[in-house]
Amino acid sequence: MAHVELSISDPHLVRSPDPAESSLDRWAATVADAAEPSLVIDDKAVIVAVSASFEDLLGLTESAIDRPLVDGVLQLLDFGDGGALDASEINKTPPLLALSSGRLARGLVRVRCATGPRTFDAIATPLLQDGQVVGSLTFFSTV
Protein backbone atom coordinates (compact mmCIF):
# COMPACT_ATOMS: atom_id res chain seq x y z
CA MET A 1 0.00 0.00 0.00
CA ALA A 2 1.28 3.49 -0.87
CA HIS A 3 2.20 5.84 1.93
CA VAL A 4 1.56 9.56 1.60
CA GLU A 5 2.79 12.07 4.11
CA LEU A 6 1.63 15.68 4.15
CA SER A 7 2.88 18.61 6.14
CA ILE A 8 1.29 21.98 6.72
CA SER A 9 3.50 25.01 7.05
CA ASP A 10 3.19 27.34 9.95
CA PRO A 11 0.95 30.22 8.75
CA HIS A 12 3.05 32.67 10.75
CA LEU A 13 6.11 31.77 8.66
CA VAL A 14 4.39 32.29 5.31
CA ARG A 15 5.22 35.60 3.64
CA SER A 16 2.27 37.98 3.59
CA PRO A 17 1.83 39.57 0.18
CA ASP A 18 2.60 43.24 -0.19
CA PRO A 19 -0.83 44.93 -0.27
CA ALA A 20 0.48 47.40 -2.87
CA GLU A 21 1.38 44.56 -5.23
CA SER A 22 -1.49 43.03 -7.20
CA SER A 23 -2.09 39.33 -7.72
CA LEU A 24 -1.45 39.85 -11.43
CA ASP A 25 1.93 41.49 -10.70
CA ARG A 26 3.01 38.68 -8.37
CA TRP A 27 2.14 35.97 -10.89
CA ALA A 28 3.74 37.94 -13.74
CA ALA A 29 7.02 38.10 -11.80
CA THR A 30 6.84 34.37 -11.09
CA VAL A 31 6.13 33.42 -14.71
CA ALA A 32 8.87 35.69 -16.05
CA ASP A 33 11.37 33.54 -14.08
CA ALA A 34 9.65 30.17 -14.57
CA ALA A 35 11.29 27.23 -16.32
CA GLU A 36 7.91 25.90 -17.49
CA PRO A 37 6.28 27.20 -20.70
CA SER A 38 3.70 29.58 -19.26
CA LEU A 39 2.05 32.95 -19.65
CA VAL A 40 -0.09 35.45 -17.77
CA ILE A 41 -2.78 37.54 -19.46
CA ASP A 42 -4.84 40.36 -17.98
CA ASP A 43 -8.63 40.60 -18.04
CA LYS A 44 -8.51 42.07 -21.56
CA ALA A 45 -6.45 39.09 -22.85
CA VAL A 46 -3.29 41.16 -23.21
CA ILE A 47 -0.07 39.34 -22.32
CA VAL A 48 1.49 40.54 -19.07
CA ALA A 49 4.30 37.96 -18.77
CA VAL A 50 5.73 34.91 -20.53
CA SER A 51 8.46 32.47 -19.63
CA ALA A 52 11.53 32.13 -21.85
CA SER A 53 10.59 28.50 -22.49
CA PHE A 54 7.18 29.62 -23.82
CA GLU A 55 8.90 32.01 -26.24
CA ASP A 56 11.21 29.18 -27.34
CA LEU A 57 8.31 26.75 -27.74
CA LEU A 58 6.51 29.10 -30.13
CA GLY A 59 9.69 30.38 -31.77
CA LEU A 60 8.85 34.00 -30.95
CA THR A 61 11.37 36.50 -32.26
CA GLU A 62 9.92 39.61 -30.63
CA SER A 63 8.54 40.32 -27.18
CA ALA A 64 5.02 39.10 -26.47
CA ILE A 65 4.52 41.50 -23.55
CA ASP A 66 1.71 44.07 -24.00
CA ARG A 67 0.42 42.30 -27.12
CA PRO A 68 -2.99 40.65 -27.49
CA LEU A 69 -2.89 36.92 -26.83
CA VAL A 70 -5.01 35.89 -29.81
CA ASP A 71 -3.79 36.86 -33.27
CA GLY A 72 -1.13 39.02 -31.67
CA VAL A 73 0.91 36.10 -30.33
CA LEU A 74 -1.09 32.85 -30.52
CA GLN A 75 -2.17 32.03 -34.06
CA LEU A 76 -4.81 29.42 -33.20
CA LEU A 77 -5.56 26.75 -35.79
CA ASP A 78 -8.58 24.52 -36.38
CA PHE A 79 -7.84 20.83 -35.77
CA GLY A 80 -10.03 19.84 -38.73
CA ASP A 81 -8.78 21.86 -41.68
CA GLY A 82 -5.65 23.51 -40.25
CA GLY A 83 -7.00 26.98 -41.05
CA ALA A 84 -7.52 29.82 -38.60
CA LEU A 85 -9.72 28.85 -35.66
CA ASP A 86 -13.27 30.13 -36.00
CA ALA A 87 -13.99 33.20 -33.85
CA SER A 88 -16.78 31.35 -32.04
CA GLU A 89 -14.25 28.77 -30.82
CA ILE A 90 -11.49 31.12 -29.71
CA ASN A 91 -13.15 32.01 -26.38
CA LYS A 92 -13.28 28.29 -25.54
CA THR A 93 -9.48 28.02 -25.42
CA PRO A 94 -8.15 27.54 -21.86
CA PRO A 95 -6.57 30.99 -21.23
CA LEU A 96 -9.73 32.81 -22.32
CA LEU A 97 -12.17 30.32 -20.82
CA ALA A 98 -10.48 30.73 -17.42
CA LEU A 99 -11.04 34.49 -17.74
CA SER A 100 -14.71 34.27 -18.67
CA SER A 101 -15.71 31.40 -16.38
CA GLY A 102 -13.57 32.17 -13.36
CA ARG A 103 -12.71 28.46 -13.19
CA LEU A 104 -9.91 26.11 -14.15
CA ALA A 105 -9.83 25.27 -17.85
CA ARG A 106 -7.92 22.61 -19.76
CA GLY A 107 -7.80 21.59 -23.39
CA LEU A 108 -5.75 21.01 -26.48
CA VAL A 109 -4.84 23.96 -28.67
CA ARG A 110 -3.28 23.90 -32.12
CA VAL A 111 -0.96 26.84 -32.75
CA ARG A 112 1.02 28.11 -35.72
CA CYS A 113 4.64 28.25 -34.56
CA ALA A 114 7.83 29.32 -36.31
CA THR A 115 8.58 25.66 -37.09
CA GLY A 116 5.02 24.86 -38.23
CA PRO A 117 1.76 23.84 -36.54
CA ARG A 118 2.05 22.31 -33.08
CA THR A 119 -0.44 20.95 -30.56
CA PHE A 120 -0.25 21.81 -26.87
CA ASP A 121 -2.09 20.73 -23.76
CA ALA A 122 -3.01 23.99 -22.02
CA ILE A 123 -4.07 24.28 -18.38
CA ALA A 124 -5.30 27.69 -17.22
CA THR A 125 -6.45 29.10 -13.92
CA PRO A 126 -8.10 32.46 -13.29
CA LEU A 127 -6.15 34.99 -11.23
CA LEU A 128 -8.20 36.79 -8.60
CA GLN A 129 -7.91 40.12 -6.83
CA ASP A 130 -10.51 40.96 -4.18
CA GLY A 131 -12.76 38.20 -5.51
CA GLN A 132 -12.69 39.46 -9.11
CA VAL A 133 -10.98 37.80 -12.08
CA VAL A 134 -8.07 40.03 -13.15
CA GLY A 135 -6.31 37.63 -15.50
CA SER A 136 -5.32 34.04 -16.10
CA LEU A 137 -2.20 31.92 -15.78
CA THR A 138 -1.67 29.18 -18.38
CA PHE A 139 0.86 26.35 -18.58
CA PHE A 140 1.60 24.66 -21.93
CA SER A 141 2.90 21.19 -22.62
CA THR A 142 3.76 19.73 -26.03
CA VAL A 143 1.54 16.84 -27.10
C-alpha positions in Angstrom: 0.0 0.0 0.0 1.3 3.5 -0.9 2.2 5.8 1.9 1.6 9.6 1.6 2.8 12.1 4.1 1.6 15.7 4.2 2.9 18.6 6.1 1.3 22.0 6.7 3.5 25.0 7.0 3.2 27.3 10.0 0.9 30.2 8.8 3.1 32.7 10.7 6.1 31.8 8.7 4.4 32.3 5.3 5.2 35.6 3.6 2.3 38.0 3.6 1.8 39.6 0.2 2.6 43.2 -0.2 -0.8 44.9 -0.3 0.5 47.4 -2.9 1.4 44.6 -5.2 -1.5 43.0 -7.2 -2.1 39.3 -7.7 -1.4 39.9 -11.4 1.9 41.5 -10.7 3.0 38.7 -8.4 2.1 36.0 -10.9 3.7 37.9 -13.7 7.0 38.1 -11.8 6.8 34.4 -11.1 6.1 33.4 -14.7 8.9 35.7 -16.0 11.4 33.5 -14.1 9.6 30.2 -14.6 11.3 27.2 -16.3 7.9 25.9 -17.5 6.3 27.2 -20.7 3.7 29.6 -19.3 2.1 32.9 -19.7 -0.1 35.4 -17.8 -2.8 37.5 -19.5 -4.8 40.4 -18.0 -8.6 40.6 -18.0 -8.5 42.1 -21.6 -6.5 39.1 -22.8 -3.3 41.2 -23.2 -0.1 39.3 -22.3 1.5 40.5 -19.1 4.3 38.0 -18.8 5.7 34.9 -20.5 8.5 32.5 -19.6 11.5 32.1 -21.8 10.6 28.5 -22.5 7.2 29.6 -23.8 8.9 32.0 -26.2 11.2 29.2 -27.3 8.3 26.8 -27.7 6.5 29.1 -30.1 9.7 30.4 -31.8 8.8 34.0 -31.0 11.4 36.5 -32.3 9.9 39.6 -30.6 8.5 40.3 -27.2 5.0 39.1 -26.5 4.5 41.5 -23.6 1.7 44.1 -24.0 0.4 42.3 -27.1 -3.0 40.7 -27.5 -2.9 36.9 -26.8 -5.0 35.9 -29.8 -3.8 36.9 -33.3 -1.1 39.0 -31.7 0.9 36.1 -30.3 -1.1 32.9 -30.5 -2.2 32.0 -34.1 -4.8 29.4 -33.2 -5.6 26.7 -35.8 -8.6 24.5 -36.4 -7.8 20.8 -35.8 -10.0 19.8 -38.7 -8.8 21.9 -41.7 -5.7 23.5 -40.2 -7.0 27.0 -41.0 -7.5 29.8 -38.6 -9.7 28.9 -35.7 -13.3 30.1 -36.0 -14.0 33.2 -33.9 -16.8 31.4 -32.0 -14.3 28.8 -30.8 -11.5 31.1 -29.7 -13.1 32.0 -26.4 -13.3 28.3 -25.5 -9.5 28.0 -25.4 -8.1 27.5 -21.9 -6.6 31.0 -21.2 -9.7 32.8 -22.3 -12.2 30.3 -20.8 -10.5 30.7 -17.4 -11.0 34.5 -17.7 -14.7 34.3 -18.7 -15.7 31.4 -16.4 -13.6 32.2 -13.4 -12.7 28.5 -13.2 -9.9 26.1 -14.1 -9.8 25.3 -17.8 -7.9 22.6 -19.8 -7.8 21.6 -23.4 -5.7 21.0 -26.5 -4.8 24.0 -28.7 -3.3 23.9 -32.1 -1.0 26.8 -32.7 1.0 28.1 -35.7 4.6 28.2 -34.6 7.8 29.3 -36.3 8.6 25.7 -37.1 5.0 24.9 -38.2 1.8 23.8 -36.5 2.0 22.3 -33.1 -0.4 21.0 -30.6 -0.3 21.8 -26.9 -2.1 20.7 -23.8 -3.0 24.0 -22.0 -4.1 24.3 -18.4 -5.3 27.7 -17.2 -6.5 29.1 -13.9 -8.1 32.5 -13.3 -6.2 35.0 -11.2 -8.2 36.8 -8.6 -7.9 40.1 -6.8 -10.5 41.0 -4.2 -12.8 38.2 -5.5 -12.7 39.5 -9.1 -11.0 37.8 -12.1 -8.1 40.0 -13.1 -6.3 37.6 -15.5 -5.3 34.0 -16.1 -2.2 31.9 -15.8 -1.7 29.2 -18.4 0.9 26.3 -18.6 1.6 24.7 -21.9 2.9 21.2 -22.6 3.8 19.7 -26.0 1.5 16.8 -27.1 
